[in-house]
Amino acid sequence: MGRLSFGALAGVTGAILGLLLPVGLFTWVLRGTDPAADPAFTQGVWLFKAGLIIIGAYLLLLRLLPIGRPLSPQRPEVSPASPVQTLIFGLLLICAAALRFYRLDTGIWYDEILTSVNYMPLTIGQIVSTYHDANNHVLFSVLARLSLSVFGDSVWALRLPAVGFGIAGIAAIYFFARRVGPTREALFAAALMAFSYHHIWFSQNARGYTALLFFALLSSTWFLDAMRQGSPRKWGLYCLAVVLGAYAHPTMGLMVLAHFAIWSAAWVQQNKQCKRYRWNGLFCGFIPVGLFTFQVYALVLPSMVGGALLNSGLKGEDNEWTNPFWALAELFSSLQIGLASAGVVIAAGLVFAIGVISFARTRPAVVALFLIPVGVGFIAMTNIGYTLFPRFFFFTFGFAILIVIRGAFVAGQLTAHLARLPAAATKWLPGLICAGIVAVSLLSLRHVYLPKQDFNGAINLIESDLQPGDTVLAVGIAGFPFNAYYDKGWDVIETTDDLDRLASQSGRTWLVYTMPVHARTTYPGILERIKKEYATVARFRGSLGGGDVVVNLADPTKAQATGKSTSTVKDND
């Protein structure tokens, strides 16, 4: 009765707030501006009010819906952990924290700069009500703003929330893995994530991807518990994790799609004993997920559907970043860095396939939690011509690790059996193979602490050799980091006419661009001129795939060959 009374009170309160909340006062509290200044935001406030009313009404309606409680609640299905295993897990978390805090202030990259410049100067009220583009991972932006307020304006403080979620994600994969396999596999999965090049990279990336990964694992853990127990409370916890994950990044919806598919299949197969609470997942889980996710995004929903959600994506058929084959090649290249060599990537692919087969036979939900989000996301992004960066699927990384570890265990057992090794080998050989995978991953860590993009290197090179009369020009999007973040004040060019108009008449002309794949597609005329008339002085590579920063200087020998006149170029030998 207490639970129902609390729900009724919350419902009435929400409905009253939605009805009485003054638009003008709410706008002033969040933004300090007049509602008429931003019509889209005013629409968002009305959606927020409507959402409160709908949520309030739904909480009242819950009393009338067929929600049951299990007659004999079951404990979560968790593999036991010995004191030694618990100690190992604790040591893994300590190592993971050390690896992620080390050199946390190294080499900020383009998307981090977008977040820093566009959203960090805002108040929290402005952050949650502003959505210019998809670079506002709202939950992360709020936490980063708080971090900067406490620790000061620095790269490491901007990245601190990503570190926290990265470490928490290792705990999340450990507890999820113990629900779908033995504790030994859970420990190796946690170890592989702790020492993973890719996970460390994203943990030092001022974006919401590690938060999304954490909530994908946490929500999936509570989802399995709720499926087993039928508890409205556990479904409520599941709802909380999903909504927070969605507030970190909208692609959490792909994970919910996988959850719903698994729940639907189980709903059809439920036995008579479970029919009493078979609707709990819908009424206490998925419907509240939809309502509360709408509510957290209500203020910015008009901006999102008005085009802001896709503003940061580089769309278009001619853009290599929207090409599925480019995405697959980039994924292979990224895995090759993380696993030390192409041969290891191929071997890991075979082990992954074995893991998929094993889980498909024993715990098919694990396979679904990986394949459904990746498959649906890939198809959807391909159809709309959106960018296909592998990082958009990073939230499935934990499930991929579990599949690899399971595949390694099964491969070890098969090897011992086929080689007719002693029975004891079926216990130690799988562990040895898993340890080998973790050891190979360690070899790649020497690359992870490079600058993500080395804008500082380019600045230092140019300024160390800059002469009176020289002109420095930034090509297209390169102007944003150099001018908005580093405050260089360099002219920005986007066409060859811009280049002709702004090139130095009395000195040398420097051209700097970044992200060569994008530059080749978007500024082909400028890149062709660079090829014909300029010498590449330096190419600064970072840990971001395709994020090179390229510095060029006008070359008189090339210009003479094409009949162009240009200023002298310094010998760089």
C-alpha positions as CSV (number, residue, x, y, z in Angstrom):
1,M,0.0,0.0,0.0
2,G,2.9,2.4,0.8
3,R,4.4,1.8,-2.6
4,L,1.1,2.5,-4.3
5,S,0.5,5.6,-2.2
6,F,4.0,6.9,-3.0
7,G,3.3,6.3,-6.7
8,A,0.0,8.1,-6.5
9,L,1.6,11.1,-4.7
10,A,4.3,11.3,-7.3
11,G,1.7,11.1,-10.1
12,V,-0.4,13.9,-8.6
13,T,2.7,16.0,-8.0
14,G,4.0,15.6,-11.6
15,A,0.6,16.4,-13.1
16,I,0.2,19.6,-11.0
17,L,3.8,20.7,-11.8
18,G,3.1,20.2,-15.5
19,L,-0.1,22.3,-15.3
20,L,1.2,25.1,-13.1
21,L,4.8,25.5,-14.2
22,P,5.2,29.1,-15.6
23,V,6.9,29.1,-19.0
24,G,8.5,32.5,-18.4
25,L,9.9,31.8,-15.0
26,F,11.2,28.4,-16.0
27,T,12.9,29.9,-19.0
28,W,14.5,32.6,-16.8
29,V,15.7,30.1,-14.3
30,L,17.4,27.9,-16.9
31,R,18.7,30.4,-19.3
32,G,18.2,33.9,-17.8
33,T,16.5,35.0,-21.0
34,D,13.0,35.9,-22.2
35,P,11.0,33.0,-23.7
36,A,10.5,35.0,-26.9
37,A,14.3,34.9,-27.6
38,D,14.2,31.3,-28.7
39,P,10.9,29.9,-30.1
40,A,12.3,26.4,-30.3
41,F,13.2,26.4,-26.7
42,T,9.7,27.7,-25.8
43,Q,8.3,24.7,-27.6
44,G,10.6,22.5,-25.6
45,V,9.3,24.0,-22.3
46,W,5.7,23.2,-23.4
47,L,6.8,19.7,-24.3
48,F,8.4,19.4,-20.8
49,K,5.2,20.5,-19.2
50,A,3.2,18.0,-21.2
51,G,5.6,15.3,-20.3
52,L,5.2,16.0,-16.6
53,I,1.4,15.7,-17.0
54,I,1.7,12.4,-19.0
55,I,4.1,10.9,-16.5
56,G,1.9,11.9,-13.6
57,A,-1.1,10.4,-15.3
58,Y,0.8,7.2,-16.0
59,L,2.0,6.8,-12.4
60,L,-1.7,7.1,-11.3
61,L,-2.7,4.6,-14.0
62,L,-0.2,2.0,-12.8
63,R,-2.5,1.2,-9.9
64,L,-5.0,-0.1,-12.5
65,L,-2.7,-2.1,-14.7
66,P,-2.0,-5.8,-14.4
67,I,1.2,-5.6,-12.5
68,G,2.1,-8.6,-10.3
69,R,4.7,-9.5,-7.8
70,P,6.4,-12.9,-7.9
71,L,5.1,-15.3,-5.4
72,S,8.6,-16.4,-4.4
73,P,11.1,-13.7,-5.6
74,Q,14.3,-15.3,-7.0
75,R,17.8,-14.0,-6.2
76,P,19.8,-12.8,-9.2
77,E,21.6,-15.6,-11.0
78,V,25.2,-14.7,-10.2
79,S,28.3,-16.9,-10.3
80,P,30.0,-17.0,-6.8
81,A,33.3,-15.3,-6.4
82,S,36.0,-16.5,-4.0
83,P,38.0,-14.0,-1.7
84,V,41.0,-14.4,-4.1
85,Q,38.9,-13.6,-7.1
86,T,37.4,-10.6,-5.4
87,L,40.9,-9.4,-4.5
88,I,42.0,-9.8,-8.1
89,F,39.1,-7.8,-9.3
90,G,40.0,-5.0,-6.8
91,L,43.5,-4.9,-8.1
92,L,42.3,-4.7,-11.7
93,L,40.3,-1.7,-10.8
94,I,43.3,0.0,-9.2
95,C,45.4,-0.8,-12.3
96,A,42.6,0.5,-14.6
97,A,42.4,3.7,-12.7
98,A,46.2,4.3,-12.9
99,L,46.2,3.6,-16.7
100,R,43.4,6.1,-17.2
101,F,44.7,8.9,-15.1
102,Y,48.2,8.7,-16.6
103,R,48.8,11.6,-19.0
104,L,45.2,12.5,-18.9
105,D,45.9,16.0,-20.2
106,T,47.6,14.9,-23.5
107,G,46.5,16.1,-26.9
108,I,42.9,17.2,-27.1
109,W,41.1,16.5,-30.4
110,Y,38.4,18.1,-32.6
111,D,35.2,16.8,-31.0
112,E,36.5,17.5,-27.5
113,I,37.3,21.1,-28.6
114,L,33.7,21.4,-29.9
115,T,32.4,20.4,-26.5
116,S,34.9,22.7,-24.7
117,V,34.2,25.8,-26.8
118,N,30.4,25.4,-27.5
119,Y,29.1,24.0,-24.2
120,M,31.6,24.5,-21.3
121,P,31.1,28.3,-21.1
122,L,27.4,27.6,-20.5
123,T,25.6,27.2,-17.2
124,I,24.1,23.8,-16.4
125,G,20.7,25.2,-17.1
126,Q,21.8,26.3,-20.5
127,I,23.6,23.0,-21.2
128,V,20.4,20.9,-20.6
129,S,18.4,23.3,-22.7
130,T,20.8,23.8,-25.6
131,Y,21.3,21.4,-28.5
132,H,23.1,22.9,-31.5
133,D,24.5,19.6,-32.6
134,A,25.1,16.0,-31.5
135,N,28.3,17.0,-29.8
136,N,26.3,17.8,-26.7
137,H,26.3,14.5,-24.9
138,V,24.1,16.1,-22.3
139,L,24.8,14.0,-19.2
140,F,28.5,14.1,-19.9
141,S,28.4,17.9,-20.6
142,V,26.7,18.5,-17.2
143,L,29.3,16.5,-15.3
144,A,32.2,18.0,-17.2
145,R,30.9,21.5,-16.4
146,L,30.8,20.5,-12.7
147,S,34.3,19.1,-13.0
148,L,35.7,22.3,-14.5
149,S,33.9,24.3,-11.8
150,V,35.6,22.3,-9.1
151,F,39.1,21.7,-10.6
152,G,39.5,24.6,-13.0
153,D,39.7,24.9,-16.7
154,S,42.0,22.1,-18.0
155,V,42.0,19.2,-20.4
156,W,42.2,16.6,-17.6
157,A,39.3,18.2,-15.7
158,L,37.2,18.1,-18.9
159,R,38.0,14.4,-19.4
160,L,37.5,13.4,-15.7
161,P,33.8,12.2,-16.0
162,A,34.9,9.9,-18.9
163,V,37.6,8.4,-16.7
164,G,35.1,7.8,-13.9
165,F,32.6,6.1,-16.2
166,G,35.5,4.1,-17.8
167,I,36.5,2.7,-14.4
168,A,32.9,2.0,-13.5
169,G,32.4,0.2,-16.8
170,I,35.0,-2.4,-15.8
171,A,33.0,-3.1,-12.6
172,A,29.8,-3.3,-14.8
173,I,31.3,-5.8,-17.2
174,Y,32.4,-8.0,-14.2
175,F,29.0,-8.1,-12.6
176,F,27.2,-8.6,-15.9
177,A,29.6,-11.4,-17.0
178,R,28.9,-13.3,-13.7
179,R,25.3,-13.5,-14.7
180,V,26.0,-15.2,-18.0
181,G,29.1,-17.3,-17.2
182,P,31.6,-18.4,-14.6
183,T,33.6,-15.9,-12.5
184,R,36.8,-16.9,-14.2
185,E,35.5,-15.6,-17.5
186,A,34.2,-12.4,-15.8
187,L,37.7,-11.7,-14.4
188,F,39.3,-12.1,-17.8
189,A,36.7,-9.9,-19.4
190,A,37.3,-7.2,-16.8
191,A,41.1,-7.6,-17.3
192,L,40.8,-7.3,-21.1
193,M,38.8,-4.1,-20.7
194,A,41.1,-2.7,-18.0
195,F,44.1,-3.1,-20.3
196,S,42.4,-2.4,-23.6
197,Y,43.9,0.3,-25.8
198,H,40.4,1.3,-27.0
199,H,38.8,1.5,-23.6
200,I,41.7,3.6,-22.2
201,W,41.5,5.8,-25.3
202,F,37.8,6.4,-24.8
203,S,38.2,6.8,-21.0
204,Q,40.5,9.7,-21.8
205,N,38.1,11.2,-24.3
206,A,35.9,14.1,-23.2
207,R,32.8,12.6,-24.7
208,G,29.9,10.5,-23.4
209,Y,30.9,7.1,-24.9
210,T,32.2,5.5,-21.7
211,A,29.1,6.6,-19.9
212,L,27.0,5.0,-22.6
213,L,29.0,1.8,-22.4
214,F,28.6,1.7,-18.6
215,F,24.9,2.2,-18.7
216,A,24.5,-0.3,-21.5
217,L,26.2,-2.9,-19.3
218,L,24.4,-1.8,-16.1
219,S,21.0,-1.7,-17.7
220,S,21.6,-5.1,-19.3
221,T,22.5,-6.5,-15.9
222,W,19.4,-5.2,-14.3
223,F,17.4,-6.3,-17.3
224,L,18.5,-9.9,-16.8
225,D,17.7,-9.7,-13.1
226,A,14.3,-8.2,-13.9
227,M,13.6,-10.9,-16.5
228,R,14.4,-13.6,-13.9
229,Q,12.7,-12.1,-10.9
230,G,9.8,-10.2,-12.4
231,S,10.3,-7.5,-9.8
232,P,8.7,-4.1,-10.4
233,R,11.6,-2.6,-8.4
234,K,14.2,-4.2,-10.6
235,W,12.4,-3.0,-13.7
236,G,12.5,0.5,-12.2
237,L,16.2,0.2,-11.7
238,Y,16.5,-0.9,-15.3
239,C,14.5,2.1,-16.4
240,L,16.8,4.5,-14.4
241,A,19.9,3.0,-16.1
242,V,18.5,3.3,-19.6
243,V,17.3,6.8,-19.2
244,L,20.7,8.0,-17.9
245,G,22.4,6.1,-20.7
246,A,20.1,7.8,-23.3
247,Y,20.9,11.1,-21.7
248,A,24.5,10.3,-22.3
249,H,23.9,9.5,-25.9
250,P,20.7,8.8,-28.0
251,T,22.1,5.6,-29.4
252,M,21.2,3.9,-26.1
253,G,17.9,3.4,-28.0
254,L,19.6,0.6,-30.0
255,M,20.3,-1.2,-26.8
256,V,16.7,-0.8,-25.7
257,L,15.7,-2.3,-29.0
258,A,17.8,-5.4,-28.2
259,H,16.3,-5.6,-24.7
260,F,12.8,-5.4,-26.1
261,A,13.4,-8.1,-28.6
262,I,14.7,-10.4,-25.9
263,W,11.8,-9.6,-23.6
264,S,9.3,-10.2,-26.4
265,A,10.7,-13.6,-27.2
266,A,10.6,-14.5,-23.5
267,W,7.1,-13.1,-23.2
268,V,5.9,-15.6,-25.8
269,Q,7.6,-18.5,-24.0
270,Q,6.7,-17.7,-20.4
271,N,5.3,-20.6,-18.4
272,K,2.1,-20.4,-16.3
273,Q,4.0,-19.7,-13.1
274,C,5.4,-16.5,-14.7
275,K,2.2,-15.3,-16.3
276,R,1.2,-13.4,-13.1
277,Y,4.0,-10.8,-13.8
278,R,4.5,-11.2,-17.5
279,W,3.4,-7.6,-18.1
280,N,5.8,-6.0,-15.6
281,G,8.5,-5.5,-18.2
282,L,6.2,-3.5,-20.4
283,F,4.4,-1.4,-17.7
284,C,7.3,-1.0,-15.3
285,G,10.2,-1.0,-17.8
286,F,9.7,-0.1,-21.4
287,I,6.9,2.4,-21.2
288,P,8.5,4.3,-18.4
289,V,11.8,4.3,-20.3
290,G,10.0,6.0,-23.2
291,L,8.2,8.5,-21.1
292,F,11.3,9.5,-19.0
293,T,13.6,9.6,-22.0
294,F,11.2,11.9,-23.7
295,Q,11.1,14.0,-20.5
296,V,14.9,14.5,-20.2
297,Y,15.2,15.5,-23.9
298,A,11.9,17.5,-24.0
299,L,13.6,20.9,-23.7
300,V,15.8,20.3,-26.7
301,L,13.6,18.0,-28.7
302,P,12.4,20.7,-31.2
303,S,16.1,21.5,-31.9
304,M,17.0,17.9,-32.3
305,V,14.2,17.0,-34.7
306,G,14.8,20.3,-36.5
307,G,18.1,19.0,-37.7
308,A,20.5,19.5,-34.8
309,L,20.8,15.8,-34.1
310,L,22.5,15.2,-37.5
311,N,24.4,18.5,-37.6
312,S,27.7,17.0,-36.5
313,G,27.4,14.1,-39.0
314,L,29.2,14.6,-42.3
315,K,26.5,13.4,-44.7
316,G,26.6,12.9,-48.4
317,E,27.3,10.1,-50.9
318,D,30.7,11.5,-51.8
319,N,32.0,11.5,-48.3
320,E,34.2,8.6,-47.5
321,W,33.1,8.7,-43.8
322,T,29.6,7.5,-44.9
323,N,31.0,4.6,-46.9
324,P,30.4,1.2,-45.3
325,F,33.6,-0.2,-46.7
326,W,35.6,2.7,-45.3
327,A,34.0,2.0,-41.9
328,L,35.0,-1.7,-42.1
329,A,38.5,-0.8,-43.1
330,E,38.8,1.8,-40.3
331,L,37.5,-0.8,-37.8
332,F,40.1,-3.3,-39.0
333,S,42.8,-0.7,-38.7
334,S,41.7,0.2,-35.2
335,L,41.6,-3.4,-34.1
336,Q,45.1,-3.9,-35.6
337,I,46.4,-1.2,-33.3
338,G,44.6,-2.6,-30.2
339,L,45.7,-6.2,-30.9
340,A,49.2,-5.4,-32.1
341,S,49.0,-7.0,-35.6
342,A,46.7,-8.0,-38.4
343,G,47.4,-11.7,-37.8
344,V,46.1,-11.4,-34.2
345,V,43.0,-9.5,-35.4
346,I,42.2,-12.5,-37.7
347,A,42.8,-15.0,-34.9
348,A,40.6,-12.9,-32.6
349,G,37.9,-12.9,-35.3
350,L,38.0,-16.7,-35.3
351,V,37.8,-16.8,-31.5
352,F,34.9,-14.3,-31.6
353,A,33.0,-16.6,-34.0
354,I,33.5,-19.5,-31.6
355,G,32.3,-17.4,-28.7
356,V,29.2,-16.4,-30.7
357,I,28.3,-20.0,-31.4
358,S,28.9,-20.9,-27.7
359,F,26.7,-18.1,-26.3
360,A,24.0,-18.8,-29.0
361,R,23.7,-22.3,-27.6
362,T,23.8,-21.4,-23.9
363,R,22.9,-17.6,-23.4
364,P,21.6,-16.3,-26.7
365,A,20.7,-13.0,-25.0
366,V,24.4,-12.1,-25.0
367,V,24.7,-12.5,-28.8
368,A,21.5,-10.5,-29.3
369,L,22.8,-7.7,-27.1
370,F,25.8,-7.3,-29.5
371,L,24.3,-8.1,-32.9
372,I,21.0,-6.3,-32.8
373,P,22.4,-2.8,-31.8
374,V,25.3,-3.1,-34.3
375,G,23.2,-4.5,-37.1
376,V,20.3,-2.1,-36.8
377,G,22.6,0.9,-36.2
378,F,24.7,0.1,-39.2
379,I,21.7,-0.3,-41.5
380,A,20.1,2.9,-40.2
381,M,23.2,5.1,-40.5
382,T,23.9,3.7,-44.0
383,N,20.4,4.4,-45.2
384,I,20.5,8.0,-44.0
385,G,24.0,8.6,-45.3
386,Y,25.3,9.4,-41.8
387,T,28.9,9.1,-40.7
388,L,30.0,5.5,-39.9
389,F,32.7,6.0,-37.3
390,P,33.3,2.8,-35.3
391,R,33.1,4.8,-32.1
392,F,29.3,5.0,-32.6
393,F,29.2,1.3,-31.7
394,F,31.6,1.5,-28.8
395,F,28.7,0.9,-26.3
396,T,28.6,-2.8,-27.5
397,F,32.3,-3.2,-26.7
398,G,31.7,-4.9,-23.4
399,F,29.5,-7.6,-25.0
400,A,32.2,-8.1,-27.7
401,I,34.8,-8.7,-25.0
402,L,32.6,-11.3,-23.3
403,I,32.2,-13.1,-26.6
404,V,35.9,-13.1,-27.2
405,I,36.7,-14.4,-23.7
406,R,34.0,-17.2,-24.1
407,G,35.5,-18.1,-27.5
408,A,39.0,-18.3,-26.0
409,F,37.7,-20.6,-23.2
410,V,35.9,-22.9,-25.7
411,A,38.9,-22.9,-28.1
412,G,41.2,-23.9,-25.2
413,Q,38.9,-26.7,-24.2
414,L,38.6,-27.9,-27.8
415,T,42.4,-27.7,-28.3
416,A,43.0,-29.8,-25.2
417,H,40.5,-32.4,-26.3
418,L,41.7,-32.6,-29.9
419,A,45.4,-32.8,-28.8
420,R,44.5,-35.4,-26.3
421,L,46.1,-33.5,-23.5
422,P,45.6,-34.6,-19.8
423,A,42.2,-33.7,-18.3
424,A,43.8,-31.0,-16.2
425,A,44.7,-29.1,-19.4
426,T,41.0,-28.3,-20.1
427,K,41.2,-26.1,-16.9
428,W,44.5,-24.3,-17.4
429,L,44.8,-24.1,-21.2
430,P,41.7,-21.8,-21.6
431,G,43.0,-19.5,-18.9
432,L,46.4,-19.4,-20.6
433,I,44.8,-18.4,-23.9
434,C,42.8,-15.6,-22.2
435,A,45.9,-14.4,-20.4
436,G,47.7,-14.4,-23.8
437,I,44.9,-12.2,-25.3
438,V,45.3,-9.7,-22.4
439,A,49.1,-9.7,-22.8
440,V,48.8,-9.0,-26.5
441,S,46.5,-6.1,-25.7
442,L,49.1,-4.7,-23.3
443,L,51.6,-4.4,-26.3
444,S,49.4,-1.7,-27.8
445,L,49.4,0.6,-24.8
446,R,52.5,2.4,-26.0
447,H,50.3,4.1,-28.7
448,V,47.4,5.1,-26.5
449,Y,49.1,8.1,-24.8
450,L,50.0,9.9,-28.0
451,P,48.1,13.2,-28.5
452,K,44.7,12.4,-30.0
453,Q,45.4,15.2,-32.5
454,D,48.6,17.1,-32.4
455,F,47.5,20.6,-32.9
456,N,50.1,21.9,-30.5
457,G,52.9,20.2,-32.6
458,A,51.7,22.1,-35.7
459,I,51.5,25.4,-33.9
460,N,55.0,25.0,-32.4
461,L,56.5,24.1,-35.8
462,I,54.9,27.0,-37.7
463,E,55.6,29.6,-35.0
464,S,59.2,28.5,-34.6
465,D,59.8,29.2,-38.3
466,L,57.4,32.1,-39.0
467,Q,59.1,35.0,-40.7
468,P,57.9,38.6,-41.3
469,G,55.4,38.8,-44.2
470,D,54.4,35.1,-43.8
471,T,50.8,34.1,-43.9
472,V,49.2,31.1,-42.2
473,L,46.0,29.8,-43.6
474,A,43.8,27.1,-42.1
475,V,41.8,24.9,-44.5
476,G,38.1,24.6,-43.6
477,I,37.3,22.8,-40.3
478,A,40.9,23.2,-39.2
479,G,40.2,26.9,-38.5
480,F,38.0,26.0,-35.6
481,P,40.5,24.4,-33.2
482,F,43.3,26.8,-34.2
483,N,41.2,29.9,-33.8
484,A,38.3,29.1,-31.4
485,Y,40.4,27.0,-28.9
486,Y,44.1,28.0,-29.4
487,D,43.2,31.6,-30.4
488,K,45.7,31.9,-33.3
489,G,43.6,34.2,-35.5
490,W,44.6,32.5,-38.7
491,D,42.5,33.1,-41.8
492,V,40.3,30.3,-42.9
493,I,39.9,29.2,-46.5
494,E,37.4,26.9,-48.1
495,T,37.9,27.6,-51.9
496,T,40.8,28.2,-54.2
497,D,39.5,31.7,-54.6
498,D,40.0,32.2,-50.9
499,L,43.5,30.8,-51.3
500,D,44.4,33.2,-54.1
501,R,42.9,36.2,-52.2
502,L,44.6,35.5,-48.9
503,A,48.0,34.0,-49.9
504,S,50.9,36.1,-48.8
505,Q,52.2,38.7,-51.3
506,S,55.4,39.6,-49.5
507,G,56.4,36.4,-47.7
508,R,55.6,32.7,-47.6
509,T,52.2,31.0,-47.3
510,W,51.6,28.2,-44.9
511,L,48.6,25.9,-45.3
512,V,47.5,23.6,-42.5
513,Y,44.6,21.2,-42.6
514,T,43.4,18.2,-40.6
515,M,41.4,15.0,-41.1
516,P,42.7,14.2,-44.6
517,V,39.7,12.0,-45.5
518,H,37.3,14.9,-44.9
519,A,39.6,17.4,-46.6
520,R,39.9,15.4,-49.8
521,T,36.2,15.2,-50.1
522,T,35.2,18.7,-49.0
523,Y,38.0,20.8,-50.3
524,P,39.3,18.9,-53.4
525,G,40.4,22.0,-55.2
526,I,42.6,23.2,-52.3
527,L,44.1,19.8,-51.9
528,E,44.9,19.7,-55.6
529,R,46.6,23.0,-55.3
530,I,48.6,21.9,-52.3
531,K,49.7,18.8,-54.3
532,K,50.9,21.0,-57.2
533,E,52.3,24.1,-55.5
534,Y,53.1,23.3,-51.9
535,A,55.6,21.1,-50.0
536,T,54.4,19.1,-47.0
537,V,56.6,20.3,-44.1
538,A,55.3,17.9,-41.5
539,R,52.4,15.5,-40.9
540,F,51.6,15.2,-37.2
541,R,50.0,11.9,-36.5
542,G,47.9,11.2,-33.3
543,S,46.0,8.3,-31.8
544,L,42.8,9.4,-33.6
545,G,42.5,7.4,-36.8
546,G,42.4,9.8,-39.7
547,G,43.1,12.8,-37.5
548,D,46.5,13.8,-38.9
549,V,47.4,17.5,-38.8
550,V,49.3,18.4,-42.0
551,V,51.4,21.5,-42.4
552,N,52.3,22.7,-45.9
553,L,54.5,25.5,-47.2
554,A,54.4,27.2,-50.6
555,D,57.1,25.6,-52.8
556,P,58.5,27.9,-55.6
557,T,59.8,25.0,-57.6
558,K,56.4,23.5,-57.9
559,A,54.8,26.8,-58.6
560,Q,57.2,27.5,-61.5
561,A,56.3,24.2,-63.1
562,T,52.7,25.2,-63.2
563,G,53.3,28.8,-64.2
564,K,52.4,30.2,-60.8
565,S,54.3,32.8,-58.9
566,T,54.7,32.3,-55.2
567,S,56.9,33.4,-52.3
568,T,60.1,31.8,-51.4
569,V,60.2,28.6,-49.3
570,K,62.7,27.7,-46.7
571,D,64.8,24.6,-47.1
572,N,63.5,22.1,-44.5
573,D,66.3,19.6,-44.9
